[in-house]
Amino acid sequence: MATCSISSVDVNELNDPGAAPYGNFINYYSFNPPENRLSLIPDSLLHDLDHRDHQQTTLILDVGCNSGELSVAFYKHLVQERLRQEESDKRKVHLLGFDLDEILIQRAQQNNPLPANISFIALDITKDTHQLQEYLNQCGCSHFHLCLCLAVTMWVHLNHGDAGLLQLLSRLASLSQHLLLEAQPWKCYRSAARRLRKLGRSDFDHFKTLKIRGDIAEHAREHLERHCGMELIQSFGSTTWDRKLLLFKRR
């Protein structure tokens, strides 16, 4: 997930995990492959959600999609199984992935094996959601049926502060019927700050002033349930990186 422009950053620098202060790792899925998440998510998830809204299109949103490998793997994991289970279901399933990093989006677009079903756009959700609303309007839908926000919250939090994190959660809740959230734990914040310092770079602007600390997933749950009209309906356990996968539903 990128949250500001990196056009001035040497692409070669981004091969170093410590040199991606916005989460825009150039080879992210080489060290955190899609299977780390997909092994925890049942392939029947779309069938289980069963939105029952009579719309002919099911929309999935992938926030901070990086170079798109997880987006494609997630689509194949869920949609192909759903079609096997519901051969008579005529609803189409589309996935929209976005990231602010235009280089990563270009890679995602070039390597996309399912362009009729999966799209990628460059977008900074901390500044603008109009493109997402226009996409919904074009598809004739009022919301995304499932939103993926996987390992994105920390980067927004570090670069935009507590207000930025809460705004992100609120925006995603307003756009989605279901939200699958993977929030990095606080130890990841410390590691990210330490890596940045080792490279001799300035610390994250908000790291030392953040008031939302500790159990970040719990803070996110509390905000979503108290202020966003959502409720936690299922936990899929924790990834190999000790991050919880939490599924929320709009009440």
C-alpha positions as CSV (number, residue, x, y, z in Angstrom):
1,M,0.0,0.0,0.0
2,A,1.4,3.4,-1.0
3,T,0.1,6.5,0.6
4,C,2.1,9.2,-1.2
5,S,3.9,9.6,-4.5
6,I,7.2,7.8,-4.8
7,S,8.1,9.0,-8.3
8,S,11.3,10.4,-7.0
9,V,12.4,7.2,-5.3
10,D,14.9,5.0,-7.1
11,V,13.1,1.7,-7.9
12,N,16.2,-0.3,-7.0
13,E,16.0,1.1,-3.5
14,L,12.6,-0.5,-3.0
15,N,14.1,-4.0,-3.2
16,D,15.3,-3.3,0.4
17,P,12.3,-3.9,2.7
18,G,13.5,-1.0,4.9
19,A,13.3,1.4,2.0
20,A,9.5,1.3,1.5
21,P,8.1,3.8,4.0
22,Y,4.6,3.5,2.5
23,G,4.5,-0.2,2.3
24,N,5.2,-0.2,-1.4
25,F,7.6,-3.1,-1.5
26,I,8.6,-3.8,-5.0
27,N,8.8,-7.6,-4.5
28,Y,6.4,-7.9,-1.5
29,Y,4.8,-11.2,-2.5
30,S,8.2,-12.9,-2.7
31,F,8.5,-12.7,1.1
32,N,4.8,-12.8,2.0
33,P,3.2,-15.0,-0.7
34,P,-0.6,-15.0,-1.1
35,E,-0.9,-18.5,0.4
36,N,-0.1,-17.0,3.8
37,R,-3.6,-15.5,3.8
38,L,-5.5,-17.7,1.5
39,S,-4.7,-20.8,3.6
40,L,-6.9,-19.3,6.3
41,I,-9.8,-18.1,4.2
42,P,-12.4,-20.7,3.1
43,D,-12.9,-20.9,-0.6
44,S,-16.6,-20.8,0.1
45,L,-16.4,-17.3,1.6
46,L,-18.4,-15.6,-1.2
47,H,-21.1,-18.3,-1.0
48,D,-21.2,-18.0,2.8
49,L,-21.6,-14.3,2.7
50,D,-24.7,-14.7,0.4
51,H,-25.5,-11.0,0.2
52,R,-29.0,-11.6,-1.2
53,D,-29.4,-8.2,-2.7
54,H,-30.6,-9.4,-6.1
55,Q,-27.8,-7.5,-7.9
56,Q,-26.3,-9.3,-10.9
57,T,-22.7,-8.2,-10.0
58,T,-20.6,-9.0,-7.0
59,L,-17.8,-6.5,-6.4
60,I,-14.6,-7.0,-4.4
61,L,-12.3,-4.2,-3.5
62,D,-8.6,-4.8,-2.7
63,V,-7.1,-1.9,-0.8
64,G,-3.3,-1.4,-1.3
65,C,-3.1,-4.2,-3.8
66,N,0.7,-3.7,-4.5
67,S,1.5,-5.5,-7.8
68,G,-1.7,-7.5,-7.8
69,E,-0.5,-11.1,-7.1
70,L,-2.8,-11.5,-4.1
71,S,-5.7,-9.9,-5.9
72,V,-5.5,-12.5,-8.7
73,A,-4.9,-15.4,-6.3
74,F,-7.8,-14.3,-4.1
75,Y,-10.2,-14.0,-7.0
76,K,-9.3,-17.5,-8.3
77,H,-9.5,-18.9,-4.7
78,L,-13.0,-17.6,-4.1
79,V,-14.7,-17.2,-7.4
80,Q,-13.8,-20.5,-9.1
81,E,-15.0,-22.4,-6.1
82,R,-18.2,-20.4,-6.0
83,L,-18.9,-21.1,-9.6
84,R,-18.4,-24.8,-9.0
85,Q,-20.9,-24.7,-6.1
86,E,-23.5,-22.5,-7.9
87,E,-23.5,-23.4,-11.6
88,S,-26.8,-21.8,-12.0
89,D,-25.7,-18.5,-10.4
90,K,-25.4,-15.9,-13.2
91,R,-24.0,-13.1,-11.1
92,K,-20.7,-11.8,-12.3
93,V,-17.8,-11.2,-9.9
94,H,-15.4,-8.3,-10.5
95,L,-12.4,-7.3,-8.4
96,L,-11.0,-3.8,-8.3
97,G,-7.5,-3.4,-6.8
98,F,-5.8,-0.1,-6.1
99,D,-2.6,1.3,-4.8
100,L,-1.1,4.7,-4.9
101,D,2.2,3.4,-6.3
102,E,1.8,3.8,-10.1
103,I,4.8,1.6,-10.8
104,L,3.2,-1.3,-8.9
105,I,-0.1,-0.7,-10.6
106,Q,1.5,-0.8,-14.0
107,R,3.1,-4.1,-13.1
108,A,-0.3,-5.4,-11.9
109,Q,-2.0,-4.3,-15.1
110,Q,0.7,-5.9,-17.3
111,N,0.6,-9.2,-15.5
112,N,-3.2,-9.4,-15.0
113,P,-4.4,-12.8,-16.4
114,L,-8.1,-11.9,-16.0
115,P,-8.6,-8.4,-17.4
116,A,-12.3,-9.0,-18.0
117,N,-12.8,-9.6,-14.3
118,I,-10.0,-7.8,-12.5
119,S,-9.0,-4.2,-12.8
120,F,-6.3,-2.1,-11.2
121,I,-6.1,1.6,-10.7
122,A,-3.8,4.1,-9.1
123,L,-5.5,5.8,-6.1
124,D,-4.8,7.4,-2.8
125,I,-7.8,6.6,-0.6
126,T,-6.6,9.0,2.1
127,K,-7.3,11.9,-0.4
128,D,-10.0,10.7,-2.7
129,T,-12.8,8.2,-2.9
130,H,-14.6,9.6,-6.0
131,Q,-13.1,7.0,-8.3
132,L,-14.4,4.2,-6.2
133,Q,-17.9,5.8,-6.1
134,E,-17.8,6.2,-9.8
135,Y,-16.8,2.6,-10.2
136,L,-19.8,1.5,-8.1
137,N,-22.1,3.7,-10.1
138,Q,-20.9,2.3,-13.4
139,C,-21.5,-1.2,-12.0
140,G,-25.0,-0.3,-10.7
141,C,-24.1,-1.1,-7.2
142,S,-24.4,0.9,-4.0
143,H,-21.4,-0.8,-2.2
144,F,-18.6,-3.3,-2.6
145,H,-19.8,-6.7,-1.3
146,L,-16.4,-7.5,0.1
147,C,-13.5,-5.2,0.8
148,L,-10.0,-6.5,1.5
149,C,-7.7,-4.4,3.7
150,L,-4.7,-6.6,4.3
151,A,-1.5,-5.2,5.9
152,V,-2.4,-1.6,5.0
153,T,-3.5,0.1,8.2
154,M,0.0,0.5,9.7
155,W,1.3,2.4,6.7
156,V,-1.7,4.8,6.7
157,H,-1.3,5.2,10.5
158,L,2.4,5.9,10.4
159,N,2.1,8.4,7.5
160,H,-1.2,10.1,8.4
161,G,-1.5,9.7,12.2
162,D,-4.4,8.5,14.3
163,A,-6.9,10.6,12.4
164,G,-5.7,9.1,9.1
165,L,-6.2,5.5,10.4
166,L,-9.7,6.2,11.7
167,Q,-10.6,8.0,8.5
168,L,-9.5,5.0,6.5
169,L,-11.6,2.6,8.5
170,S,-14.6,4.8,8.3
171,R,-14.3,5.2,4.5
172,L,-13.9,1.5,3.9
173,A,-16.9,0.8,6.1
174,S,-19.0,3.3,4.2
175,L,-18.1,1.7,0.9
176,S,-18.5,-2.0,1.9
177,Q,-21.0,-4.5,3.1
178,H,-18.2,-6.8,4.4
179,L,-14.7,-5.9,5.4
180,L,-11.8,-8.4,5.7
181,L,-9.2,-6.7,7.9
182,E,-5.6,-7.6,8.6
183,A,-4.1,-4.9,10.9
184,Q,-0.4,-5.1,11.6
185,P,0.3,-5.4,15.4
186,W,2.3,-2.8,17.2
187,K,5.6,-4.7,17.0
188,C,5.5,-4.2,13.3
189,Y,5.4,-0.4,13.8
190,R,8.6,-0.6,15.9
191,S,10.3,-2.8,13.3
192,A,9.3,-0.4,10.4
193,A,10.6,2.6,12.4
194,R,13.9,0.7,13.2
195,R,14.5,-0.2,9.6
196,L,14.0,3.3,8.5
197,R,16.5,4.6,11.1
198,K,19.1,2.0,10.0
199,L,18.9,3.5,6.5
200,G,19.7,6.9,7.9
201,R,16.3,8.3,6.9
202,S,14.0,10.5,8.9
203,D,11.6,8.7,11.2
204,F,7.9,8.5,10.4
205,D,6.2,11.8,11.0
206,H,3.6,10.5,13.4
207,F,5.3,7.5,15.0
208,K,6.2,9.2,18.3
209,T,2.9,11.0,18.7
210,L,0.5,8.2,18.0
211,K,-2.0,7.6,20.8
212,I,-3.6,4.5,19.2
213,R,-1.1,1.9,20.3
214,G,-1.0,-1.7,21.6
215,D,-3.6,-4.0,20.2
216,I,-4.2,-2.2,16.9
217,A,-6.7,-4.9,15.7
218,E,-8.8,-4.3,18.8
219,H,-8.7,-0.5,18.3
220,A,-9.9,-1.1,14.8
221,R,-12.7,-3.4,15.9
222,E,-13.9,-0.9,18.5
223,H,-14.0,2.0,16.0
224,L,-15.8,-0.1,13.3
225,E,-18.4,-1.3,15.8
226,R,-18.9,2.0,17.7
227,H,-18.7,4.5,14.9
228,C,-19.1,2.7,11.5
229,G,-22.2,0.5,11.9
230,M,-20.2,-2.7,11.4
231,E,-19.8,-5.8,13.6
232,L,-17.2,-8.5,13.8
233,I,-18.7,-11.8,12.6
234,Q,-15.7,-14.1,12.2
235,S,-12.0,-14.5,12.9
236,F,-10.0,-16.7,10.5
237,G,-7.1,-17.0,12.9
238,S,-3.7,-15.5,12.5
239,T,-1.2,-15.6,9.6
240,T,2.3,-16.9,9.9
241,W,3.3,-13.3,10.6
242,D,1.0,-13.4,13.7
243,R,-1.6,-11.0,12.2
244,K,-5.3,-11.6,12.7
245,L,-7.8,-11.9,9.8
246,L,-11.1,-10.4,10.9
247,L,-14.3,-10.3,9.0
248,F,-16.8,-7.5,9.7
249,K,-20.3,-7.0,8.3
250,R,-22.4,-3.9,8.0
251,R,-25.3,-4.1,10.4
